[in-house]
Amino acid sequence: ATGKSTVRWLSKQPWTGTSSVGESRVVQVGTDRFVVLFALTGTTSRLEYRLIDSRGVLKASGSFAGKTFFPGAQPILIGTQIVWVDVDQKSRSAQRQAWLHGLDISTPTKPVPVGRL
């Protein structure tokens, strides 16, 4: 190790208008394999998936329109699925609806959304 840091961009989002990136979360899914999840919001919202190694080298990516990612959630790996809780972020009620979302990563380079569980 050289002690040097390297920055590798995980998104090619055009930073104009009201587009923004939400908080990211990292889940270890194998030896030297990690999934980074983050939401892009703007005209439409979508969940972004990046499979990287410990050097930050991108191995695969995916983008899922309509999938949401609550900033307070911490996704976990259960078997071959990454799962997380999402809530109705537009609701101002003290009792928001919550859902369990997931991505099937049986083949980590081709994640498949499993919808609300």
C-alpha positions as a Markdown table, in Angstrom:
| # | Residue | x | y | z |
|---|---|---|---|---|
| 1 | Ala | 0.0 | 0.0 | 0.0 |
| 2 | Thr | 1.2 | 3.5 | -0.9 |
| 3 | Gly | -1.0 | 5.4 | 1.5 |
| 4 | Lys | -2.3 | 7.5 | -1.4 |
| 5 | Ser | -6.0 | 8.0 | -1.9 |
| 6 | Thr | -7.9 | 7.7 | -5.2 |
| 7 | Val | -11.3 | 9.0 | -6.0 |
| 8 | Arg | -13.4 | 7.1 | -8.5 |
| 9 | Trp | -16.8 | 8.6 | -9.4 |
| 10 | Leu | -19.7 | 6.2 | -9.2 |
| 11 | Ser | -22.2 | 8.3 | -11.0 |
| 12 | Lys | -22.3 | 10.2 | -14.3 |
| 13 | Gln | -25.3 | 12.3 | -13.3 |
| 14 | Pro | -25.5 | 15.7 | -15.0 |
| 15 | Trp | -25.4 | 18.2 | -12.1 |
| 16 | Thr | -28.0 | 20.7 | -13.4 |
| 17 | Gly | -31.4 | 21.8 | -12.1 |
| 18 | Thr | -32.8 | 20.0 | -9.1 |
| 19 | Ser | -30.9 | 16.7 | -9.5 |
| 20 | Ser | -29.3 | 15.3 | -6.3 |
| 21 | Val | -27.6 | 12.2 | -4.9 |
| 22 | Gly | -28.9 | 10.7 | -1.7 |
| 23 | Glu | -26.9 | 9.1 | 1.0 |
| 24 | Ser | -25.0 | 6.0 | -0.1 |
| 25 | Arg | -24.8 | 2.7 | 1.7 |
| 26 | Val | -22.2 | -0.1 | 1.3 |
| 27 | Val | -22.9 | -3.8 | 1.7 |
| 28 | Gln | -20.2 | -6.5 | 1.5 |
| 29 | Val | -21.5 | -9.3 | -0.7 |
| 30 | Gly | -18.4 | -11.5 | -1.1 |
| 31 | Thr | -14.7 | -11.7 | -0.8 |
| 32 | Asp | -13.4 | -8.4 | -2.1 |
| 33 | Arg | -16.9 | -7.5 | -3.5 |
| 34 | Phe | -19.1 | -4.6 | -2.3 |
| 35 | Val | -22.4 | -3.1 | -3.4 |
| 36 | Val | -22.9 | 0.6 | -3.2 |
| 37 | Leu | -26.5 | 1.8 | -3.2 |
| 38 | Phe | -27.6 | 5.4 | -3.6 |
| 39 | Ala | -30.7 | 7.3 | -4.8 |
| 40 | Leu | -30.7 | 9.9 | -7.6 |
| 41 | Thr | -33.5 | 12.3 | -7.4 |
| 42 | Gly | -34.7 | 15.0 | -9.7 |
| 43 | Thr | -37.3 | 14.8 | -12.5 |
| 44 | Thr | -37.6 | 11.1 | -11.6 |
| 45 | Ser | -36.2 | 9.1 | -8.7 |
| 46 | Arg | -34.2 | 5.9 | -9.1 |
| 47 | Leu | -32.0 | 3.6 | -7.1 |
| 48 | Glu | -28.4 | 3.2 | -8.3 |
| 49 | Tyr | -26.4 | -0.1 | -7.8 |
| 50 | Arg | -22.7 | -0.3 | -8.1 |
| 51 | Leu | -20.7 | -3.5 | -7.7 |
| 52 | Ile | -17.0 | -2.7 | -6.8 |
| 53 | Asp | -13.9 | -4.3 | -5.5 |
| 54 | Ser | -11.8 | -3.1 | -2.6 |
| 55 | Arg | -9.8 | -0.9 | -4.9 |
| 56 | Gly | -13.0 | 0.9 | -6.1 |
| 57 | Val | -12.9 | -0.7 | -9.5 |
| 58 | Leu | -16.4 | -0.9 | -11.0 |
| 59 | Lys | -17.5 | -4.4 | -11.8 |
| 60 | Ala | -21.2 | -3.8 | -12.7 |
| 61 | Ser | -23.9 | -1.2 | -12.3 |
| 62 | Gly | -27.7 | -1.0 | -12.4 |
| 63 | Ser | -30.3 | 1.7 | -12.3 |
| 64 | Phe | -33.9 | 1.1 | -11.1 |
| 65 | Ala | -36.5 | 3.7 | -11.8 |
| 66 | Gly | -39.2 | 4.1 | -9.1 |
| 67 | Lys | -37.1 | 2.2 | -6.5 |
| 68 | Thr | -36.6 | 4.3 | -3.4 |
| 69 | Phe | -34.0 | 4.3 | -0.7 |
| 70 | Phe | -34.7 | 5.8 | 2.7 |
| 71 | Pro | -31.6 | 7.7 | 3.9 |
| 72 | Gly | -31.9 | 6.1 | 7.4 |
| 73 | Ala | -32.0 | 2.6 | 6.1 |
| 74 | Gln | -29.0 | 0.2 | 6.3 |
| 75 | Pro | -29.3 | -2.5 | 3.6 |
| 76 | Ile | -28.2 | -6.0 | 4.6 |
| 77 | Leu | -27.4 | -9.2 | 2.8 |
| 78 | Ile | -29.7 | -12.1 | 3.4 |
| 79 | Gly | -28.7 | -15.1 | 1.3 |
| 80 | Thr | -28.6 | -13.8 | -2.2 |
| 81 | Gln | -30.8 | -10.7 | -1.6 |
| 82 | Ile | -29.9 | -7.3 | -0.4 |
| 83 | Val | -32.9 | -6.0 | 1.6 |
| 84 | Trp | -33.8 | -2.7 | 3.2 |
| 85 | Val | -36.7 | -0.8 | 4.7 |
| 86 | Asp | -38.3 | 2.2 | 3.0 |
| 87 | Val | -40.9 | 4.5 | 4.2 |
| 88 | Asp | -43.3 | 6.9 | 2.5 |
| 89 | Gln | -41.0 | 9.9 | 2.5 |
| 90 | Lys | -43.7 | 12.3 | 1.3 |
| 91 | Ser | -46.0 | 11.5 | 4.3 |
| 92 | Arg | -46.0 | 13.9 | 7.2 |
| 93 | Ser | -47.9 | 11.5 | 9.3 |
| 94 | Ala | -46.3 | 10.1 | 12.5 |
| 95 | Gln | -47.4 | 6.7 | 11.3 |
| 96 | Arg | -45.8 | 6.3 | 7.9 |
| 97 | Gln | -46.2 | 3.2 | 5.8 |
| 98 | Ala | -43.1 | 1.1 | 5.5 |
| 99 | Trp | -42.0 | -1.6 | 3.0 |
| 100 | Leu | -39.3 | -4.1 | 2.7 |
| 101 | His | -37.4 | -3.8 | -0.7 |
| 102 | Gly | -34.8 | -6.0 | -2.2 |
| 103 | Leu | -32.4 | -6.8 | -5.0 |
| 104 | Asp | -31.7 | -10.4 | -5.9 |
| 105 | Ile | -28.0 | -10.6 | -6.5 |
| 106 | Ser | -27.7 | -14.4 | -7.3 |
| 107 | Thr | -25.7 | -13.0 | -10.2 |
| 108 | Pro | -24.1 | -9.9 | -8.7 |
| 109 | Thr | -23.3 | -8.4 | -12.1 |
| 110 | Lys | -27.1 | -8.6 | -13.0 |
| 111 | Pro | -29.1 | -7.5 | -10.0 |
| 112 | Val | -32.9 | -8.0 | -10.2 |
| 113 | Pro | -35.3 | -5.9 | -8.1 |
| 114 | Val | -37.7 | -8.1 | -6.1 |
| 115 | Gly | -40.1 | -5.2 | -5.4 |
| 116 | Arg | -41.9 | -4.7 | -2.1 |
| 117 | Leu | -41.6 | -7.9 | -0.1 |
